[in-house]
Amino acid sequence: MHHISPSSLAHLSSRVSYLQSFLTFDSTTDGPSLTSSAEVLRPVLSQLLDAVYTNLLSFDITAKSFAPKQQTHEADIKYAGGNTKVEELSLDHENIKFRRDFLKGYLLKILSTKDWSPQSPIWDYLDKVGIMHTGNPSAPGFAHRGKKPSLRVEYMHMGLLLGFVEQAVAGVVLSTEAEGWDTKKKGNVLVAWNKLVWIQNDLFARHYTVDWDVGVVPKANPAMEAINTLRATNQRRTELLGILVLGIAIGSLFIRLLGH
């Protein structure tokens, strides 16, 4: 039996190592399978992205994330498009083009990654993708966005997006007639993508949900404000109780001295 210390899961490389072990993600086999999928995904990447954003724009609850002006670069204050009404969004809108390009870069980074070990930079990148959607400007590595529009997309919708992207990838892989893509190879690629999607899902969840086992409450979690308020209230109550007890003790001592 493998021992996993809950506290170790607060560290990214340890967390990824555990995720890989549990999901039997083998960096020497699953990694190359992911990279090999570039052969069939790159040629249809534009159509795949269109399908993803067409679906996102089909629901107002997901489309509303694209209505505010979009920041074009992490290190500057330039913006793509501008504030708009949800009903006015389309695949040709500047806001959607920007977000579409981001997802394109995300997928291309996955397809070009060679190192899938727990210490690989790819996991830090995927972890930051999770952080950036929480709307937390004070998160490590995002201090420069403190005065810029925050991007908050609820965890539910991030999970749904991952599911739809995996579905789209599966459709491309299963339908390809490229040479060498037999049933076994297709199966290996889809299994590798499924493992990756669940790891990415956890790298979203860790920044949204309260993990009592690990002992971490994400700063981006709306419950954090309530928890901090409760902590402050309890601390103040403890201080007042201490003052009250001290006052009673001093008063009792004073009465005793008067009695003598």
JOPERA-V487122 format. One record per residue. OMEGA is omega as a letter, one per 40 degrees, with the letter a starting at -180 (NA if undefined). D_LAST is the distance of its C-alpha to the last C-alpha in whole Angstrom. Layout:
# JOPERA-V487122
omega->{OMEGA & OMEGA}
d_last->{D_LAST & D_LAST}
This chain:
# JOPERA-V487122
omega->{i & i & i & i & i & a & a & a & i & i & a & a & i & i & i & i & i & i & i & a & a & a & a & i & a & a & a & i & i & i & i & i & i & a & a & a & i & a & a & a & a & a & a & a & a & i & i & i & i & a & a & a & i & i & i & a & i & a & a & a & i & a & a & i & a & a & i & i & a & i & a & a & a & a & a & a & i & a & i & i & a & i & a & i & a & a & a & a & i & i & a & a & a & i & a & i & i & a & i & i & i & i & i & i & i & a & i & i & i & a & a & a & i & a & a & i & a & a & a & i & a & a & i & i & a & i & i & i & i & a & a & a & a & a & a & a & a & a & i & i & a & a & a & i & a & a & a & a & i & i & a & i & a & a & a & a & i & i & i & i & i & i & a & i & i & i & i & i & a & i & i & a & a & a & a & i & a & a & i & a & i & a & a & a & i & i & i & a & a & i & i & i & i & i & a & a & i & i & i & i & i & i & i & a & a & a & i & a & i & i & a & a & i & i & a & i & a & i & a & a & a & a & a & a & i & i & i & i & i & i & a & i & i & i & i & i & i & i & a & i & i & i & a & a & i & i & i & a & i & i & i & i & a & i & i & i & i & a & i & NA}
d_last->{70 & 69 & 66 & 64 & 61 & 60 & 58 & 61 & 63 & 61 & 64 & 67 & 69 & 67 & 67 & 71 & 72 & 70 & 72 & 75 & 75 & 74 & 77 & 79 & 80 & 82 & 82 & 85 & 87 & 85 & 85 & 89 & 89 & 87 & 89 & 92 & 92 & 92 & 96 & 96 & 93 & 94 & 97 & 96 & 92 & 93 & 94 & 91 & 89 & 90 & 90 & 86 & 86 & 88 & 86 & 82 & 84 & 85 & 81 & 79 & 76 & 77 & 80 & 77 & 75 & 79 & 78 & 76 & 78 & 78 & 77 & 80 & 78 & 75 & 75 & 76 & 76 & 79 & 80 & 82 & 83 & 81 & 79 & 81 & 81 & 81 & 85 & 86 & 85 & 88 & 89 & 91 & 88 & 86 & 83 & 84 & 87 & 84 & 82 & 85 & 85 & 82 & 83 & 86 & 84 & 82 & 85 & 87 & 84 & 84 & 87 & 87 & 85 & 86 & 82 & 80 & 78 & 74 & 74 & 77 & 76 & 77 & 74 & 72 & 75 & 74 & 71 & 71 & 73 & 70 & 68 & 70 & 70 & 66 & 66 & 63 & 64 & 61 & 63 & 64 & 67 & 67 & 65 & 68 & 68 & 65 & 66 & 69 & 70 & 68 & 70 & 69 & 71 & 69 & 69 & 71 & 74 & 74 & 74 & 77 & 79 & 79 & 80 & 83 & 84 & 84 & 87 & 89 & 89 & 90 & 93 & 94 & 94 & 95 & 98 & 99 & 103 & 102 & 104 & 102 & 99 & 100 & 98 & 96 & 95 & 94 & 92 & 90 & 90 & 88 & 86 & 85 & 84 & 82 & 80 & 79 & 79 & 76 & 74 & 74 & 73 & 70 & 70 & 69 & 67 & 64 & 64 & 64 & 62 & 58 & 59 & 56 & 57 & 58 & 54 & 56 & 56 & 59 & 58 & 61 & 60 & 59 & 56 & 54 & 53 & 51 & 50 & 48 & 47 & 45 & 44 & 42 & 41 & 39 & 38 & 37 & 35 & 33 & 32 & 31 & 29 & 28 & 26 & 25 & 23 & 22 & 20 & 19 & 17 & 16 & 15 & 13 & 11 & 10 & 9 & 7 & 5 & 5 & 4 & 0}
